[in-house]
Amino acid sequence: MTAPLVECPACGRRTEFSPRNAWRPFCSQRCKMVDFGAWASERYVVAADPPEDGQDGQNAQTGDPPDVAPEDQRAR
Ligand SMILES: [Zn+2]
């Protein structure tokens, strides 16, 4: 049985796609970490956007008086 060869998504090198390759479809742990890091940071940006919008809407509904912060500073 021959394991199929796949191109490492990070560096394009051909690597074995088999249980023997712990980093498949990557060629090495380093390539896997590099790709995962890029993917994770990209996803983090996308995921962080909607909550920010929701908080903004909540603030507008609550109508928190903006003079709370200045008052706190004056008390100092
Ligand atoms: Zn690679």
N, CA, C, O and the ligand as a Tripos MOL2 file, in Angstrom:
@<TRIPOS>MOLECULE
protein
  305   303    77     0     0
PROTEIN
NO_CHARGES

@<TRIPOS>ATOM
      1 N           0.8460   -1.2100    0.0000 N.3       1 MET1
      2 CA          0.0000    0.0000    0.0000 C.3       1 MET1
      3 C           0.8740    1.2500    0.0000 C.2       1 MET1
      4 O           1.8170    1.3700    0.7830 O.2       1 MET1
      5 N           0.5500    2.1470   -0.8680 N.am      2 THR2
      6 CA          1.3190    3.3880   -0.8910 C.3       2 THR2
      7 C           0.4270    4.5360   -0.4490 C.2       2 THR2
      8 O          -0.7110    4.6690   -0.8990 O.2       2 THR2
      9 N           0.9480    5.3380    0.4130 N.am      3 ALA3
     10 CA          0.1770    6.4770    0.9050 C.3       3 ALA3
     11 C           0.1280    7.5510   -0.1710 C.2       3 ALA3
     12 O           1.1210    7.7900   -0.8580 O.2       3 ALA3
     13 N          -1.0100    8.1930   -0.3190 N.am      4 PRO4
     14 CA         -1.1200    9.2670   -1.3100 C.3       4 PRO4
     15 C          -0.2800   10.4670   -0.9050 C.2       4 PRO4
     16 O          -0.0900   10.7520    0.2770 O.2       4 PRO4
     17 N           0.2100   11.1530   -1.9100 N.am      5 LEU5
     18 CA          1.0010   12.3520   -1.6420 C.3       5 LEU5
     19 C           0.1150   13.5890   -1.8050 C.2       5 LEU5
     20 O          -0.6490   13.7100   -2.7630 O.2       5 LEU5
     21 N           0.2380   14.4820   -0.8620 N.am      6 VAL6
     22 CA         -0.5080   15.7390   -0.9560 C.3       6 VAL6
     23 C           0.4760   16.8940   -0.8560 C.2       6 VAL6
     24 O           1.5730   16.7490   -0.3160 O.2       6 VAL6
     25 N           0.0760   18.0200   -1.3750 N.am      7 GLU7
     26 CA          0.9450   19.1970   -1.2790 C.3       7 GLU7
     27 C           0.6770   19.8970    0.0440 C.2       7 GLU7
     28 O          -0.4660   20.1840    0.4010 O.2       7 GLU7
     29 N           1.7460   20.1580    0.7490 N.am      8 CYS8
     30 CA          1.6160   20.8620    2.0210 C.3       8 CYS8
     31 C           0.9840   22.2310    1.7670 C.2       8 CYS8
     32 O           1.5080   23.0090    0.9700 O.2       8 CYS8
     33 N          -0.1420   22.5380    2.4360 N.am      9 PRO9
     34 CA         -0.8150   23.8220    2.2020 C.3       9 PRO9
     35 C           0.0470   25.0160    2.5650 C.2       9 PRO9
     36 O          -0.1800   26.1200    2.0710 O.2       9 PRO9
     37 N           1.0300   24.8060    3.4200 N.am     10 ALA10
     38 CA          1.8410   25.9380    3.8800 C.3      10 ALA10
     39 C           3.0080   26.1960    2.9400 C.2      10 ALA10
     40 O           3.2550   27.3450    2.5770 O.2      10 ALA10
     41 N           3.7280   25.1620    2.5390 N.am     11 CYS11
     42 CA          4.9420   25.3920    1.7560 C.3      11 CYS11
     43 C           4.8740   24.7280    0.3860 C.2      11 CYS11
     44 O           5.7580   24.9490   -0.4410 O.2      11 CYS11
     45 N           3.8450   23.9170    0.1240 N.am     12 GLY12
     46 CA          3.6990   23.3290   -1.2070 C.3      12 GLY12
     47 C           4.5400   22.0920   -1.4330 C.2      12 GLY12
     48 O           4.5270   21.5350   -2.5310 O.2      12 GLY12
     49 N           5.2680   21.6470   -0.4300 N.am     13 ARG13
     50 CA          6.0760   20.4440   -0.5860 C.3      13 ARG13
     51 C           5.1700   19.2280   -0.5620 C.2      13 ARG13
     52 O           4.1350   19.2130    0.1040 O.2      13 ARG13
     53 N           5.5830   18.2050   -1.3070 N.am     14 ARG14
     54 CA          4.7840   16.9840   -1.3110 C.3      14 ARG14
     55 C           5.0590   16.2030   -0.0390 C.2      14 ARG14
     56 O           6.2100   16.0020    0.3490 O.2      14 ARG14
     57 N           4.0030   15.7740    0.5940 N.am     15 THR15
     58 CA          4.1640   15.0340    1.8360 C.3      15 THR15
     59 C           3.1860   13.8740    1.8660 C.2      15 THR15
     60 O           2.1620   13.8860    1.1830 O.2      15 THR15
     61 N           3.5120   12.8880    2.6570 N.am     16 GLU16
     62 CA          2.7060   11.6820    2.7150 C.3      16 GLU16
     63 C           1.4360   11.9240    3.5150 C.2      16 GLU16
     64 O           1.4860   12.4040    4.6480 O.2      16 GLU16
     65 N           0.3080   11.5920    2.9230 N.am     17 PHE17
     66 CA         -0.9520   11.7230    3.6520 C.3      17 PHE17
     67 C          -1.3080   10.3550    4.2190 C.2      17 PHE17
     68 O          -2.0110    9.5640    3.5900 O.2      17 PHE17
     69 N          -0.8080   10.0990    5.4130 N.am     18 SER18
     70 CA         -1.0320    8.7900    6.0210 C.3      18 SER18
     71 C          -0.9410    8.9380    7.5300 C.2      18 SER18
     72 O          -0.4030    9.9290    8.0240 O.2      18 SER18
     73 N          -1.4590    7.9670    8.2640 N.am     19 PRO19
     74 CA         -1.3920    8.0430    9.7360 C.3      19 PRO19
     75 C           0.0390    8.1920   10.2300 C.2      19 PRO19
     76 O           0.2650    8.6450   11.3520 O.2      19 PRO19
     77 N           1.0220    7.8100    9.3890 N.am     20 ARG20
     78 CA          2.4180    7.9430    9.8140 C.3      20 ARG20
     79 C           2.8370    9.4080    9.8510 C.2      20 ARG20
     80 O           3.7780    9.7830   10.5510 O.2      20 ARG20
     81 N           2.1240   10.2280    9.0860 N.am     21 ASN21
     82 CA          2.4490   11.6520    9.0740 C.3      21 ASN21
     83 C           1.5040   12.3650   10.0390 C.2      21 ASN21
     84 O           0.3410   12.6190    9.7260 O.2      21 ASN21
     85 N           2.0290   12.6770   11.2040 N.am     22 ALA22
     86 CA          1.1770   13.2560   12.2490 C.3      22 ALA22
     87 C           0.6990   14.6450   11.8690 C.2      22 ALA22
     88 O          -0.2860   15.1370   12.4190 O.2      22 ALA22
     89 N           1.3970   15.2880   10.9210 N.am     23 TRP23
     90 CA          1.0720   16.6820   10.6030 C.3      23 TRP23
     91 C           0.3020   16.7950    9.3030 C.2      23 TRP23
     92 O           0.1330   17.8990    8.7860 O.2      23 TRP23
     93 N          -0.1710   15.6750    8.7590 N.am     24 ARG24
     94 CA         -0.9040   15.7380    7.4990 C.3      24 ARG24
     95 C          -2.0760   16.7120    7.6130 C.2      24 ARG24
     96 O          -2.6220   16.8070    8.7120 O.2      24 ARG24
     97 N          -2.4990   17.4150    6.6310 N.am     25 PRO25
     98 CA         -1.8590   17.3570    5.3010 C.3      25 PRO25
     99 C          -0.5970   18.1940    5.1930 C.2      25 PRO25
    100 O          -0.1310   18.4570    4.0840 O.2      25 PRO25
    101 N          -0.0370   18.6180    6.3080 N.am     26 PHE26
    102 CA          1.1800   19.4270    6.2470 C.3      26 PHE26
    103 C           2.3900   18.5100    6.2700 C.2      26 PHE26
    104 O           2.2780   17.3300    6.6010 O.2      26 PHE26
    105 N           3.5490   19.0570    5.9180 N.am     27 CYS27
    106 CA          4.7520   18.2340    5.8470 C.3      27 CYS27
    107 C           5.4520   18.2130    7.1940 C.2      27 CYS27
    108 O           6.2670   17.3260    7.4500 O.2      27 CYS27
    109 N           5.1540   19.1630    8.0500 N.am     28 SER28
    110 CA          5.8590   19.2160    9.3300 C.3      28 SER28
    111 C           5.0200   19.9840   10.3390 C.2      28 SER28
    112 O           4.0530   20.6620    9.9910 O.2      28 SER28
    113 N           5.4160   19.8590   11.5860 N.am     29 GLN29
    114 CA          4.6870   20.5780   12.6310 C.3      29 GLN29
    115 C           4.7690   22.0810   12.4040 C.2      29 GLN29
    116 O           3.8140   22.8180   12.6490 O.2      29 GLN29
    117 N           5.9260   22.5140   11.9330 N.am     30 ARG30
    118 CA          6.1290   23.9450   11.7360 C.3      30 ARG30
    119 C           5.1210   24.4770   10.7160 C.2      30 ARG30
    120 O           4.4930   25.5140   10.9320 O.2      30 ARG30
    121 N           4.9740   23.7540    9.6040 N.am     31 CYS31
    122 CA          4.0510   24.2170    8.5660 C.3      31 CYS31
    123 C           2.6290   24.2140    9.1160 C.2      31 CYS31
    124 O           1.8440   25.1090    8.8040 O.2      31 CYS31
    125 N           2.2980   23.2380    9.9140 N.am     32 LYS32
    126 CA          0.9440   23.1720   10.4630 C.3      32 LYS32
    127 C           0.6950   24.3670   11.3790 C.2      32 LYS32
    128 O          -0.3660   24.9890   11.3200 O.2      32 LYS32
    129 N           1.6550   24.6800   12.2090 N.am     33 MET33
    130 CA          1.4760   25.7990   13.1400 C.3      33 MET33
    131 C           1.3700   27.1150   12.3830 C.2      33 MET33
    132 O           0.5750   27.9840   12.7400 O.2      33 MET33
    133 N           2.1720   27.2550   11.3420 N.am     34 VAL34
    134 CA          2.1370   28.4990   10.5540 C.3      34 VAL34
    135 C           0.7540   28.6820    9.9480 C.2      34 VAL34
    136 O           0.1620   29.7580   10.0340 O.2      34 VAL34
    137 N           0.2460   27.6170    9.3340 N.am     35 ASP35
    138 CA         -1.0520   27.7350    8.6780 C.3      35 ASP35
    139 C          -2.1530   27.9320    9.7020 C.2      35 ASP35
    140 O          -3.0640   28.7330    9.4900 O.2      35 ASP35
    141 N          -2.0800   27.2140   10.8070 N.am     36 PHE36
    142 CA         -3.1260   27.3340   11.8280 C.3      36 PHE36
    143 C          -3.1260   28.7270   12.4300 C.2      36 PHE36
    144 O          -4.1840   29.2890   12.7150 O.2      36 PHE36
    145 N          -1.9420   29.2810   12.6230 N.am     37 GLY37
    146 CA         -1.8540   30.6270   13.1860 C.3      37 GLY37
    147 C          -2.5310   31.6360   12.2730 C.2      37 GLY37
    148 O          -3.2910   32.4870   12.7370 O.2      37 GLY37
    149 N          -2.2610   31.5450   10.9860 N.am     38 ALA38
    150 CA         -2.8760   32.4810   10.0430 C.3      38 ALA38
    151 C          -4.3840   32.2880   10.0300 C.2      38 ALA38
    152 O          -5.1440   33.2560   10.0310 O.2      38 ALA38
    153 N          -4.8040   31.0480   10.0190 N.am     39 TRP39
    154 CA         -6.2390   30.7680    9.9700 C.3      39 TRP39
    155 C          -6.9120   31.2530   11.2520 C.2      39 TRP39
    156 O          -7.9920   31.8410   11.2080 O.2      39 TRP39
    157 N          -6.2690   31.0050   12.3900 N.am     40 ALA40
    158 CA         -6.8790   31.3760   13.6690 C.3      40 ALA40
    159 C          -7.0170   32.8930   13.7810 C.2      40 ALA40
    160 O          -8.0660   33.3950   14.1870 O.2      40 ALA40
    161 N          -5.9660   33.6170   13.4230 N.am     41 SER41
    162 CA         -6.0290   35.0800   13.5600 C.3      41 SER41
    163 C          -7.0740   35.6370   12.6110 C.2      41 SER41
    164 O          -7.7860   36.5850   12.9410 O.2      41 SER41
    165 N          -7.1600   35.0380   11.4210 N.am     42 GLU42
    166 CA         -8.1560   35.5140   10.4600 C.3      42 GLU42
    167 C          -9.5540   35.2780   11.0180 C.2      42 GLU42
    168 O         -10.4280   36.1400   10.9260 O.2      42 GLU42
    169 N          -9.7460   34.1170   11.5880 N.am     43 ARG43
    170 CA        -11.0660   33.7780   12.0980 C.3      43 ARG43
    171 C         -11.3870   34.6550   13.3190 C.2      43 ARG43
    172 O         -12.5360   35.0430   13.5290 O.2      43 ARG43
    173 N         -10.3780   34.9530   14.1010 N.am     44 TYR44
    174 CA        -10.5930   35.7610   15.3020 C.3      44 TYR44
    175 C         -11.1350   37.1310   14.9090 C.2      44 TYR44
    176 O         -12.0390   37.6620   15.5550 O.2      44 TYR44
    177 N         -10.5780   37.6920   13.8550 N.am     45 VAL45
    178 CA        -11.0360   39.0140   13.4030 C.3      45 VAL45
    179 C         -12.4870   38.9350   12.9750 C.2      45 VAL45
    180 O         -13.2950   39.7960   13.3240 O.2      45 VAL45
    181 N         -12.8150   37.8990   12.2160 N.am     46 VAL46
    182 CA        -14.1840   37.7710   11.7210 C.3      46 VAL46
    183 C         -15.1540   37.5530   12.8720 C.2      46 VAL46
    184 O         -16.2510   38.1100   12.8890 O.2      46 VAL46
    185 N         -14.7350   36.7330   13.8380 N.am     47 ALA47
    186 CA        -15.6390   36.4040   14.9400 C.3      47 ALA47
    187 C         -15.7870   37.5790   15.8930 C.2      47 ALA47
    188 O         -16.8110   37.7150   16.5610 O.2      47 ALA47
    189 N         -14.7740   38.4210   15.9560 N.am     48 ALA48
    190 CA        -14.8100   39.5160   16.9250 C.3      48 ALA48
    191 C         -15.6800   40.6650   16.4310 C.2      48 ALA48
    192 O         -16.0750   41.5290   17.2150 O.2      48 ALA48
    193 N         -15.9770   40.6770   15.1500 N.am     49 ASP49
    194 CA        -16.7310   41.8140   14.6110 C.3      49 ASP49
    195 C         -18.1790   41.8560   15.0890 C.2      49 ASP49
    196 O         -18.6030   42.8810   15.6210 O.2      49 ASP49
    197 N         -18.9580   40.7790   14.9220 N.am     50 PRO50
    198 CA        -20.3880   40.8120   15.2900 C.3      50 PRO50
    199 C         -20.6380   41.2040   16.7380 C.2      50 PRO50
    200 O         -21.5040   42.0460   16.9760 O.2      50 PRO50
    201 N         -19.9260   40.6410   17.7330 N.am     51 PRO51
    202 CA        -20.1640   41.0080   19.1410 C.3      51 PRO51
    203 C         -20.0130   42.5100   19.3640 C.2      51 PRO51
    204 O         -20.7610   43.1020   20.1410 O.2      51 PRO51
    205 N         -19.0460   43.1250   18.6820 N.am     52 GLU52
    206 CA        -18.8380   44.5580   18.8510 C.3      52 GLU52
    207 C         -20.1100   45.3010   18.4290 C.2      52 GLU52
    208 O         -20.5430   46.2470   19.0870 O.2      52 GLU52
    209 N         -20.6920   44.8520   17.3280 N.am     53 ASP53
    210 CA        -21.9180   45.4900   16.8430 C.3      53 ASP53
    211 C         -23.0280   45.3360   17.8750 C.2      53 ASP53
    212 O         -23.7650   46.2810   18.1540 O.2      53 ASP53
    213 N         -23.1420   44.1230   18.4460 N.am     54 GLY54
    214 CA        -24.2050   43.8710   19.4110 C.3      54 GLY54
    215 C         -24.0620   44.7460   20.6400 C.2      54 GLY54
    216 O         -25.0530   45.2570   21.1620 O.2      54 GLY54
    217 N         -22.8240   44.9220   21.1100 N.am     55 GLN55
    218 CA        -22.6110   45.7600   22.2890 C.3      55 GLN55
    219 C         -23.0340   47.1920   22.0100 C.2      55 GLN55
    220 O         -23.6130   47.8680   22.8610 O.2      55 GLN55
    221 N         -22.7290   47.6370   20.7970 N.am     56 ASP56
    222 CA        -23.0950   49.0020   20.4420 C.3      56 ASP56
    223 C         -24.6000   49.1870   20.5460 C.2      56 ASP56
    224 O         -25.0810   50.1880   21.0780 O.2      56 ASP56
    225 N         -25.3460   48.1960   20.0260 N.am     57 GLY57
    226 CA        -26.8060   48.2880   20.0610 C.3      57 GLY57
    227 C         -27.3090   48.2950   21.4910 C.2      57 GLY57
    228 O         -28.2390   49.0310   21.8210 O.2      57 GLY57
    229 N         -26.7010   47.4790   22.3440 N.am     58 GLN58
    230 CA        -27.1260   47.4150   23.7430 C.3      58 GLN58
    231 C         -26.9070   48.7600   24.4300 C.2      58 GLN58
    232 O         -27.7600   49.2240   25.1860 O.2      58 GLN58
    233 N         -25.7840   49.3680   24.1680 N.am     59 ASN59
    234 CA        -25.4740   50.6550   24.7880 C.3      59 ASN59
    235 C         -26.5320   51.6920   24.4170 C.2      59 ASN59
    236 O         -26.9870   52.4700   25.2560 O.2      59 ASN59
    237 N         -26.9090   51.6830   23.1430 N.am     60 ALA60
    238 CA        -27.8800   52.6750   22.6820 C.3      60 ALA60
    239 C         -29.2190   52.4370   23.3770 C.2      60 ALA60
    240 O         -29.9230   53.3880   23.7150 O.2      60 ALA60
    241 N         -29.5710   51.1650   23.5910 N.am     61 GLN61
    242 CA        -30.8650   50.8630   24.2160 C.3      61 GLN61
    243 C         -30.8390   51.2460   25.7030 C.2      61 GLN61
    244 O         -31.8060   51.8090   26.2170 O.2      61 GLN61
    245 N         -29.7410   50.9430   26.3830 N.am     62 THR62
    246 CA        -29.6490   51.2510   27.8060 C.3      62 THR62
    247 C         -29.6420   52.7530   28.0420 C.2      62 THR62
    248 O         -30.2130   53.2340   29.0210 O.2      62 THR62
    249 N         -29.0100   53.4810   27.1660 N.am     63 GLY63
    250 CA        -28.9480   54.9290   27.3050 C.3      63 GLY63
    251 C         -28.1500   55.3360   28.5190 C.2      63 GLY63
    252 O         -28.5480   56.2420   29.2510 O.2      63 GLY63
    253 N         -27.0170   54.6710   28.7440 N.am     64 ASP64
    254 CA        -26.1810   55.0270   29.8970 C.3      64 ASP64
    255 C         -25.7410   56.4830   29.7950 C.2      64 ASP64
    256 O         -25.2190   56.8890   28.7560 O.2      64 ASP64
    257 N         -25.9320   57.2570   30.8140 N.am     65 PRO65
    258 CA        -25.4880   58.6620   30.7600 C.3      65 PRO65
    259 C         -23.9830   58.7310   30.6150 C.2      65 PRO65
    260 O         -23.2630   58.0830   31.3740 O.2      65 PRO65
    261 N         -23.4910   59.5020   29.6560 N.am     66 PRO66
    262 CA        -22.0510   59.5650   29.3880 C.3      66 PRO66
    263 C         -21.3070   60.3450   30.4620 C.2      66 PRO66
    264 O         -20.0770   60.3220   30.4820 O.2      66 PRO66
    265 N         -22.0110   61.0360   31.3550 N.am     67 ASP67
    266 CA        -21.2780   61.8580   32.3290 C.3      67 ASP67
    267 C         -20.8350   61.0430   33.5490 C.2      67 ASP67
    268 O         -20.3040   61.6010   34.5090 O.2      67 ASP67
    269 N         -21.0530   59.7260   33.5090 N.am     68 VAL68
    270 CA        -20.6230   58.8960   34.6420 C.3      68 VAL68
    271 C         -19.1050   58.8650   34.7430 C.2      68 VAL68
    272 O         -18.5520   58.9550   35.8390 O.2      68 VAL68
    273 N         -18.4330   58.7380   33.6080 N.am     69 ALA69
    274 CA        -16.9690   58.6590   33.6110 C.3      69 ALA69
    275 C         -16.3510   59.9810   34.0650 C.2      69 ALA69
    276 O         -15.4770   59.9640   34.9320 O.2      69 ALA69
    277 N         -16.7610   61.1120   33.5230 N.am     70 PRO70
    278 CA        -16.1830   62.4000   33.9550 C.3      70 PRO70
    279 C         -16.3710   62.6140   35.4450 C.2      70 PRO70
    280 O         -15.4620   63.1120   36.1100 O.2      70 PRO70
    281 N         -17.5250   62.2530   35.9880 N.am     71 GLU71
    282 CA        -17.7710   62.4400   37.4260 C.3      71 GLU71
    283 C         -16.7440   61.6650   38.2300 C.2      71 GLU71
    284 O         -16.2160   62.1470   39.2330 O.2      71 GLU71
    285 N         -16.4720   60.4430   37.7630 N.am     72 ASP72
    286 CA        -15.5090   59.6060   38.4650 C.3      72 ASP72
    287 C         -14.1430   60.2670   38.4720 C.2      72 ASP72
    288 O         -13.4190   60.2150   39.4670 O.2      72 ASP72
    289 N         -13.8020   60.8790   37.3710 N.am     73 GLN73
    290 CA        -12.4800   61.5020   37.2820 C.3      73 GLN73
    291 C         -12.4120   62.7250   38.2070 C.2      73 GLN73
    292 O         -11.3690   62.9990   38.8010 O.2      73 GLN73
    293 N         -13.4830   63.4280   38.3240 N.am     74 ARG74
    294 CA        -13.4890   64.6340   39.1720 C.3      74 ARG74
    295 C         -13.2830   64.2330   40.6430 C.2      74 ARG74
    296 O         -12.5780   64.9070   41.3940 O.2      74 ARG74
    297 N         -13.9270   63.1040   41.0340 N.am     75 ALA75
    298 CA        -13.8330   62.6850   42.4400 C.3      75 ALA75
    299 C         -12.3910   62.4000   42.8270 C.2      75 ALA75
    300 O         -12.0280   62.4970   44.0000 O.2      75 ALA75
    301 N         -11.5610   62.0460   41.8390 N.am     76 ARG76
    302 CA        -10.1740   61.7340   42.1740 C.3      76 ARG76
    303 C          -9.5420   62.9640   42.7150 C.2      76 ARG76
    304 O          -8.3640   62.9470   43.0700 O.2      76 ARG76
    305 ZN          5.2880   22.2720    4.5140 Zn       77 ZN77
@<TRIPOS>BOND
     1     1     2 1
     2     2     3 1
     3     3     4 2
     4     3     5 am
     5     5     6 1
     6     6     7 1
     7     7     8 2
     8     7     9 am
     9     9    10 1
    10    10    11 1
    11    11    12 2
    12    11    13 am
    13    13    14 1
    14    14    15 1
    15    15    16 2
    16    15    17 am
    17    17    18 1
    18    18    19 1
    19    19    20 2
    20    19    21 am
    21    21    22 1
    22    22    23 1
    23    23    24 2
    24    23    25 am
    25    25    26 1
    26    26    27 1
    27    27    28 2
    28    27    29 am
    29    29    30 1
    30    30    31 1
    31    31    32 2
    32    31    33 am
    33    33    34 1
    34    34    35 1
    35    35    36 2
    36    35    37 am
    37    37    38 1
    38    38    39 1
    39    39    40 2
    40    39    41 am
    41    41    42 1
    42    42    43 1
    43    43    44 2
    44    43    45 am
    45    45    46 1
    46    46    47 1
    47    47    48 2
    48    47    49 am
    49    49    50 1
    50    50    51 1
    51    51    52 2
    52    51    53 am
    53    53    54 1
    54    54    55 1
    55    55    56 2
    56    55    57 am
    57    57    58 1
    58    58    59 1
    59    59    60 2
    60    59    61 am
    61    61    62 1
    62    62    63 1
    63    63    64 2
    64    63    65 am
    65    65    66 1
    66    66    67 1
    67    67    68 2
    68    67    69 am
    69    69    70 1
    70    70    71 1
    71    71    72 2
    72    71    73 am
    73    73    74 1
    74    74    75 1
    75    75    76 2
    76    75    77 am
    77    77    78 1
    78    78    79 1
    79    79    80 2
    80    79    81 am
    81    81    82 1
    82    82    83 1
    83    83    84 2
    84    83    85 am
    85    85    86 1
    86    86    87 1
    87    87    88 2
    88    87    89 am
    89    89    90 1
    90    90    91 1
    91    91    92 2
    92    91    93 am
    93    93    94 1
    94    94    95 1
    95    95    96 2
    96    95    97 am
    97    97    98 1
    98    98    99 1
    99    99   100 2
   100    99   101 am
   101   101   102 1
   102   102   103 1
   103   103   104 2
   104   103   105 am
   105   105   106 1
   106   106   107 1
   107   107   108 2
   108   107   109 am
   109   109   110 1
   110   110   111 1
   111   111   112 2
   112   111   113 am
   113   113   114 1
   114   114   115 1
   115   115   116 2
   116   115   117 am
   117   117   118 1
   118   118   119 1
   119   119   120 2
   120   119   121 am
   121   121   122 1
   122   122   123 1
   123   123   124 2
   124   123   125 am
   125   125   126 1
   126   126   127 1
   127   127   128 2
   128   127   129 am
   129   129   130 1
   130   130   131 1
   131   131   132 2
   132   131   133 am
   133   133   134 1
   134   134   135 1
   135   135   136 2
   136   135   137 am
   137   137   138 1
   138   138   139 1
   139   139   140 2
   140   139   141 am
   141   141   142 1
   142   142   143 1
   143   143   144 2
   144   143   145 am
   145   145   146 1
   146   146   147 1
   147   147   148 2
   148   147   149 am
   149   149   150 1
   150   150   151 1
   151   151   152 2
   152   151   153 am
   153   153   154 1
   154   154   155 1
   155   155   156 2
   156   155   157 am
   157   157   158 1
   158   158   159 1
   159   159   160 2
   160   159   161 am
   161   161   162 1
   162   162   163 1
   163   163   164 2
   164   163   165 am
   165   165   166 1
   166   166   167 1
   167   167   168 2
   168   167   169 am
   169   169   170 1
   170   170   171 1
   171   171   172 2
   172   171   173 am
   173   173   174 1
   174   174   175 1
   175   175   176 2
   176   175   177 am
   177   177   178 1
   178   178   179 1
   179   179   180 2
   180   179   181 am
   181   181   182 1
   182   182   183 1
   183   183   184 2
   184   183   185 am
   185   185   186 1
   186   186   187 1
   187   187   188 2
   188   187   189 am
   189   189   190 1
   190   190   191 1
   191   191   192 2
   192   191   193 am
   193   193   194 1
   194   194   195 1
   195   195   196 2
   196   195   197 am
   197   197   198 1
   198   198   199 1
   199   199   200 2
   200   199   201 am
   201   201   202 1
   202   202   203 1
   203   203   204 2
   204   203   205 am
   205   205   206 1
   206   206   207 1
   207   207   208 2
   208   207   209 am
   209   209   210 1
   210   210   211 1
   211   211   212 2
   212   211   213 am
   213   213   214 1
   214   214   215 1
   215   215   216 2
   216   215   217 am
   217   217   218 1
   218   218   219 1
   219   219   220 2
   220   219   221 am
   221   221   222 1
   222   222   223 1
   223   223   224 2
   224   223   225 am
   225   225   226 1
   226   226   227 1
   227   227   228 2
   228   227   229 am
   229   229   230 1
   230   230   231 1
   231   231   232 2
   232   231   233 am
   233   233   234 1
   234   234   235 1
   235   235   236 2
   236   235   237 am
   237   237   238 1
   238   238   239 1
   239   239   240 2
   240   239   241 am
   241   241   242 1
   242   242   243 1
   243   243   244 2
   244   243   245 am
   245   245   246 1
   246   246   247 1
   247   247   248 2
   248   247   249 am
   249   249   250 1
   250   250   251 1
   251   251   252 2
   252   251   253 am
   253   253   254 1
   254   254   255 1
   255   255   256 2
   256   255   257 am
   257   257   258 1
   258   258   259 1
   259   259   260 2
   260   259   261 am
   261   261   262 1
   262   262   263 1
   263   263   264 2
   264   263   265 am
   265   265   266 1
   266   266   267 1
   267   267   268 2
   268   267   269 am
   269   269   270 1
   270   270   271 1
   271   271   272 2
   272   271   273 am
   273   273   274 1
   274   274   275 1
   275   275   276 2
   276   275   277 am
   277   277   278 1
   278   278   279 1
   279   279   280 2
   280   279   281 am
   281   281   282 1
   282   282   283 1
   283   283   284 2
   284   283   285 am
   285   285   286 1
   286   286   287 1
   287   287   288 2
   288   287   289 am
   289   289   290 1
   290   290   291 1
   291   291   292 2
   292   291   293 am
   293   293   294 1
   294   294   295 1
   295   295   296 2
   296   295   297 am
   297   297   298 1
   298   298   299 1
   299   299   300 2
   300   299   301 am
   301   301   302 1
   302   302   303 1
   303   303   304 2
@<TRIPOS>SUBSTRUCTURE
     1 MET1         2 RESIDUE 1 A MET
     2 THR2         6 RESIDUE 1 A THR
     3 ALA3        10 RESIDUE 1 A ALA
     4 PRO4        14 RESIDUE 1 A PRO
     5 LEU5        18 RESIDUE 1 A LEU
     6 VAL6        22 RESIDUE 1 A VAL
     7 GLU7        26 RESIDUE 1 A GLU
     8 CYS8        30 RESIDUE 1 A CYS
     9 PRO9        34 RESIDUE 1 A PRO
    10 ALA10       38 RESIDUE 1 A ALA
    11 CYS11       42 RESIDUE 1 A CYS
    12 GLY12       46 RESIDUE 1 A GLY
    13 ARG13       50 RESIDUE 1 A ARG
    14 ARG14       54 RESIDUE 1 A ARG
    15 THR15       58 RESIDUE 1 A THR
    16 GLU16       62 RESIDUE 1 A GLU
    17 PHE17       66 RESIDUE 1 A PHE
    18 SER18       70 RESIDUE 1 A SER
    19 PRO19       74 RESIDUE 1 A PRO
    20 ARG20       78 RESIDUE 1 A ARG
    21 ASN21       82 RESIDUE 1 A ASN
    22 ALA22       86 RESIDUE 1 A ALA
    23 TRP23       90 RESIDUE 1 A TRP
    24 ARG24       94 RESIDUE 1 A ARG
    25 PRO25       98 RESIDUE 1 A PRO
    26 PHE26      102 RESIDUE 1 A PHE
    27 CYS27      106 RESIDUE 1 A CYS
    28 SER28      110 RESIDUE 1 A SER
    29 GLN29      114 RESIDUE 1 A GLN
    30 ARG30      118 RESIDUE 1 A ARG
    31 CYS31      122 RESIDUE 1 A CYS
    32 LYS32      126 RESIDUE 1 A LYS
    33 MET33      130 RESIDUE 1 A MET
    34 VAL34      134 RESIDUE 1 A VAL
    35 ASP35      138 RESIDUE 1 A ASP
    36 PHE36      142 RESIDUE 1 A PHE
    37 GLY37      146 RESIDUE 1 A GLY
    38 ALA38      150 RESIDUE 1 A ALA
    39 TRP39      154 RESIDUE 1 A TRP
    40 ALA40      158 RESIDUE 1 A ALA
    41 SER41      162 RESIDUE 1 A SER
    42 GLU42      166 RESIDUE 1 A GLU
    43 ARG43      170 RESIDUE 1 A ARG
    44 TYR44      174 RESIDUE 1 A TYR
    45 VAL45      178 RESIDUE 1 A VAL
    46 VAL46      182 RESIDUE 1 A VAL
    47 ALA47      186 RESIDUE 1 A ALA
    48 ALA48      190 RESIDUE 1 A ALA
    49 ASP49      194 RESIDUE 1 A ASP
    50 PRO50      198 RESIDUE 1 A PRO
    51 PRO51      202 RESIDUE 1 A PRO
    52 GLU52      206 RESIDUE 1 A GLU
    53 ASP53      210 RESIDUE 1 A ASP
    54 GLY54      214 RESIDUE 1 A GLY
    55 GLN55      218 RESIDUE 1 A GLN
    56 ASP56      222 RESIDUE 1 A ASP
    57 GLY57      226 RESIDUE 1 A GLY
    58 GLN58      230 RESIDUE 1 A GLN
    59 ASN59      234 RESIDUE 1 A ASN
    60 ALA60      238 RESIDUE 1 A ALA
    61 GLN61      242 RESIDUE 1 A GLN
    62 THR62      246 RESIDUE 1 A THR
    63 GLY63      250 RESIDUE 1 A GLY
    64 ASP64      254 RESIDUE 1 A ASP
    65 PRO65      258 RESIDUE 1 A PRO
    66 PRO66      262 RESIDUE 1 A PRO
    67 ASP67      266 RESIDUE 1 A ASP
    68 VAL68      270 RESIDUE 1 A VAL
    69 ALA69      274 RESIDUE 1 A ALA
    70 PRO70      278 RESIDUE 1 A PRO
    71 GLU71      282 RESIDUE 1 A GLU
    72 ASP72      286 RESIDUE 1 A ASP
    73 GLN73      290 RESIDUE 1 A GLN
    74 ARG74      294 RESIDUE 1 A ARG
    75 ALA75      298 RESIDUE 1 A ALA
    76 ARG76      302 RESIDUE 1 A ARG
    77 ZN77       305 GROUP 0 **** ****
